Amino acid sequence: MHGIGPPLVTPFTEDGDVDDAALRDLVGWVEARGVDFLVPCGSNSEAELMTADERARVVETVVDEASVPVLAGTGHPGRRETLQQTERAADAGADAALVITPFYYHHTHDALEAYYESVADESPLPVYLYSVPAYTDVALDPELVGRLSTHGNVHGMKDSSGSIDAFVRSKRATAEEDFDLLVGSGGVLAPALDAGGAGGVLALANVAPEAAAEVFRLHRAGDDDAARALNAELVELNRAVTAEYSVPGLKAAMRARGAPAGHVRSPHQPVGAETREELESLVDRLETLVSGF
């Protein structure tokens, strides 16, 4: 996976059901704005609020509608559930599996290494590691990432730590392997690309796909200064739709752009009027920015 892939939000109806029609429309909306691949059933997809059957159906819908590769989130706290979800994603036609670190219980680095090796051994899809300590309180150590990168079926990682230091260390640890290191924090997309990253899986790319894609394009064209400058223009919006207001804020910002984001699922609650106005102001600035592309 290279380039920009949104961890695609899951549109829900007001009653909390998966809105399949809106999901199909959303695939077309982000693809038309230049993304390179799609990532259903990640953190911003509210995957942990969906049943296993719902997650499988979402992956099937996205694969059916997509014209770009699909990196499906298949991780659960346990190995058996992860492999079952990965097999269902493979049956649906997904191109690879994004496997979050086991969470809830604490696991040693040795246990995490054995877990990922076992999953990769049995997975019918290429495996991408997923480190998101803000949600799981588990960060994959760069040395561990380096060892796992030697496995023939471990193809990359989404690093959502937000730490450029950890990203650089992981890049150095995997330098000898064919390993796609993807950044998961939109605020540091350009620095991660400078460090040798293959792209990003960014919540930001749900609301500003063309802007995230432009950062990647500028970097690939060798205009690193312009890529960094554009990335800096996106930092406030990125913060608002991630650390500040999370998925409810992300979906509100998307709706302000006319994207078919749908509703959030309980226990998430919609943002209030004051937050919505703040997000709409940030979206207005984004529209001015992207009009210049």
C-alpha positions in Angstrom: 0.0 0.0 0.0 1.4 3.4 -1.1 0.0 6.8 -1.0 -3.1 8.0 0.9 -5.8 5.7 2.3 -8.6 7.0 4.4 -9.7 4.8 7.4 -13.1 5.0 5.9 -15.9 6.1 8.3 -18.9 3.9 8.4 -22.1 5.8 7.7 -24.9 4.8 10.1 -28.6 5.6 9.9 -30.2 7.7 12.6 -31.4 4.4 14.1 -27.8 3.1 14.2 -27.9 0.6 11.3 -25.1 0.5 8.7 -26.2 2.6 5.8 -25.0 0.5 2.8 -26.1 3.0 0.2 -24.3 5.9 1.9 -21.2 3.7 2.3 -21.2 3.0 -1.5 -21.6 6.8 -2.1 -18.7 7.5 0.3 -16.4 5.2 -1.6 -17.0 7.1 -4.7 -16.7 10.5 -3.0 -13.2 9.8 -1.6 -12.0 8.0 -4.7 -13.0 11.0 -6.9 -10.8 13.2 -4.7 -7.6 11.2 -5.3 -7.1 8.6 -2.6 -4.9 5.6 -3.4 -6.5 2.9 -1.3 -9.3 2.4 1.2 -9.2 1.1 4.8 -12.6 0.0 6.1 -13.1 -1.2 9.6 -10.4 0.8 11.3 -10.6 3.0 14.4 -12.4 5.8 12.6 -14.8 3.3 11.1 -16.2 2.7 14.6 -15.3 -1.0 14.0 -15.2 -1.8 17.7 -18.9 -0.8 17.8 -19.9 -3.2 15.1 -20.6 -6.9 15.2 -18.3 -9.3 13.3 -21.1 -9.8 10.7 -21.4 -6.1 10.2 -17.7 -5.7 9.8 -17.6 -8.4 7.2 -20.5 -6.8 5.3 -18.8 -3.4 5.4 -15.7 -4.9 3.9 -17.7 -6.7 1.2 -19.5 -3.5 0.3 -16.3 -1.4 0.1 -14.5 -4.1 -2.0 -17.5 -4.3 -4.3 -17.6 -0.6 -4.9 -13.9 0.3 -4.9 -11.6 0.7 -7.8 -8.5 1.0 -5.6 -6.9 -1.6 -3.3 -8.6 -2.3 0.0 -6.7 -2.8 3.3 -9.4 -4.2 5.6 -9.2 -3.9 9.4 -9.6 -7.4 10.8 -8.0 -7.2 14.2 -9.7 -8.3 17.4 -8.3 -8.8 20.9 -7.8 -12.5 20.3 -6.1 -14.6 17.6 -9.0 -16.8 16.7 -11.4 -13.9 16.1 -8.8 -12.0 14.1 -8.1 -15.0 11.8 -11.9 -15.5 11.3 -12.3 -11.9 10.4 -9.3 -12.0 8.1 -10.6 -15.0 6.3 -13.9 -13.3 5.7 -12.1 -10.2 4.4 -10.2 -12.5 2.0 -13.4 -14.1 0.8 -14.8 -10.6 0.1 -11.8 -9.8 -2.1 -9.8 -7.5 0.2 -6.2 -7.0 -0.8 -4.6 -7.0 2.7 -5.5 -7.1 6.4 -4.7 -4.4 8.9 -4.3 -6.1 12.3 -4.5 -4.0 15.4 -2.4 -4.9 18.4 -4.2 -7.2 20.9 -5.8 -5.0 23.5 -7.6 -5.0 26.9 -5.1 -7.4 28.5 -1.4 -6.5 28.8 0.9 -8.5 26.7 4.7 -8.7 26.7 6.8 -7.9 23.5 7.5 -11.6 23.2 3.7 -12.4 23.3 3.0 -9.7 20.7 5.7 -11.1 18.5 4.4 -14.7 18.8 0.9 -13.4 18.1 1.7 -11.6 14.9 3.9 -14.4 13.7 1.1 -16.9 14.2 -1.5 -14.6 12.5 0.8 -14.0 9.6 1.5 -17.8 9.3 -2.2 -18.5 8.9 -3.5 -15.4 7.2 -4.7 -15.7 3.6 -4.0 -12.0 3.2 -0.8 -9.9 3.5 -0.7 -8.6 7.1 -0.1 -5.0 8.0 0.6 -4.3 11.7 -1.4 -1.6 13.4 0.0 0.3 16.3 -2.4 2.9 17.9 -1.5 3.4 21.5 -4.0 6.2 22.1 -6.8 3.6 21.9 -5.0 0.4 23.0 -2.3 1.6 25.3 0.0 -0.7 23.3 2.8 0.6 21.1 4.8 -1.7 18.9 8.5 -1.3 19.7 10.6 -0.5 16.6 13.0 -3.4 17.2 10.0 -5.7 17.4 8.6 -4.2 14.2 12.0 -4.9 12.6 11.9 -8.6 13.5 8.3 -9.0 12.3 9.2 -7.3 9.0 11.3 -10.3 8.1 8.2 -12.6 8.0 7.2 -13.3 4.5 3.6 -12.4 5.1 4.1 -9.2 7.1 4.1 -6.4 4.5 3.9 -3.2 6.4 2.6 -1.2 9.4 0.3 1.7 10.2 2.0 3.7 12.9 -0.5 5.9 14.7 1.8 6.7 17.6 2.2 10.3 16.3 5.9 10.0 17.2 8.3 10.8 14.4 11.1 9.4 16.6 9.4 6.0 16.7 8.6 6.3 13.0 12.2 6.9 12.0 13.4 4.1 14.3 10.8 1.7 12.7 11.9 2.8 9.2 15.6 2.1 10.1 14.6 -1.3 11.6 12.8 -2.4 8.4 15.1 -0.8 5.9 16.3 -4.1 4.5 12.8 -5.5 3.9 10.0 -4.8 1.4 7.9 -3.1 4.1 5.3 -0.4 3.7 5.6 2.0 6.7 2.4 4.1 6.8 1.9 7.0 9.1 -1.5 7.2 10.9 -1.4 10.8 12.1 -2.3 13.5 9.5 -0.5 16.2 11.4 2.9 14.6 10.7 2.3 13.3 7.2 5.0 15.4 5.5 7.7 14.7 8.1 6.8 11.0 7.9 7.2 11.0 4.1 10.5 12.9 4.6 11.6 10.0 6.8 10.9 7.5 4.1 7.2 6.6 4.8 5.2 4.9 2.0 2.1 7.0 2.7 -0.6 7.6 5.3 -3.8 6.1 6.6 -5.3 9.3 7.9 -8.6 10.3 9.5 -7.9 13.6 7.8 -8.3 11.9 4.4 -12.0 11.3 5.1 -12.7 15.0 5.2 -9.8 16.4 3.1 -8.8 13.5 0.7 -7.6 15.8 -2.1 -5.5 17.9 0.3 -3.8 14.8 1.9 -3.3 13.4 -1.6 -1.7 16.7 -2.7 0.8 16.5 0.2 1.8 13.1 -1.0 2.0 14.2 -4.7 4.1 17.2 -3.8 6.5 15.1 -1.8 6.8 12.5 -4.6 7.5 15.3 -7.1 10.4 16.4 -4.9 8.8 19.6 -3.7 9.3 18.8 0.0 9.0 22.4 1.2 5.6 22.8 -0.5 4.4 19.4 1.0 5.4 20.6 4.5 3.8 24.0 4.0 0.5 22.4 2.9 0.6 19.9 5.7 1.0 22.7 8.2 -2.2 24.3 6.8 -4.0 21.1 7.7 -2.9 20.7 11.2 -5.7 22.5 13.0 -8.4 20.6 11.0 -6.6 17.3 11.6 -6.5 18.0 15.4 -10.2 18.9 15.5 -11.3 15.7 13.8 -9.0 13.5 15.8 -7.7 14.4 19.3 -10.3 17.2 19.9 -13.7 15.9 18.7 -12.9 12.3 17.5 -15.3 10.5 15.2 -18.4 12.7 15.9 -16.3 15.7 14.9 -14.9 13.9 11.9 -18.3 13.0 10.6 -19.7 16.5 11.3 -16.8 18.0 9.3 -17.4 15.6 6.4 -21.1 16.4 6.3 -20.1 20.1 6.1 -18.3 19.2 2.9 -21.2 17.3 1.5 -19.7 13.9 2.1 -22.2 11.0 2.9 -20.7 10.4 6.4 -24.0 9.4 8.1 -24.5 9.4 11.8 -22.4 8.1 14.6 -23.2 4.9 16.6 -23.9 5.0 20.3 -22.3 5.5 22.7 -20.9 8.3 20.5 -23.0 11.4 20.5 -23.3 14.1 17.8 -21.3 17.3 18.3 -23.1 20.3 19.7 -23.9 23.5 17.8 -20.8 25.4 19.0 -18.5 22.6 17.9 -20.3 22.2 14.6 -19.8 25.9 13.9 -16.1 25.6 14.7 -15.7 22.6 12.3 -17.7 24.4 9.6 -15.2 27.3 9.9 -12.3 24.9 9.4 -14.0 23.3 6.5 -14.5 26.7 4.9 -10.8 27.3 5.1 -10.2 23.9 3.6 -12.4 24.7 0.7 -10.5 27.8 0.0 -7.2 25.8 0.2 -8.3 23.0 -2.2 -9.7 25.4 -4.7 -6.2 26.3 -5.5 -5.1 22.8 -6.5 
